Amino acid sequence: MTTLRIEHPITDYDTWRRAFDSFAEARARGGVQGQRILRPLDDERYVCVDLDFPDAGAAERFLAFLRGSVWASPERAPALAGAPQTRILDLAG
């Protein structure tokens, strides 16, 4: 399993969550097999998202989609307050 970890500041969680939820179908088409949304206890204006994929190639393709089609558009990412930090991670064995 490969995980795409995304972290970034937001302006408002409810707005961010509605935008995130609106891409559920795109995540399914992109091969996302599981997801987790985490928020720091000391910062309500920050989110961490883990998206699980079957392999690194699927994670890389979905990251390219996010960069080119989602994060580049304020309308599609209305609560994004800074540049997302990303990493593609493999489960250590």
Summary of the structure (lengths in Angstrom):
residues: 93
radius of gyration: 12.7
end to end distance: 11.0
largest distance: 40.2
contacts: 247
relative contact order: 0.32
helix: 33%
strand: 31%
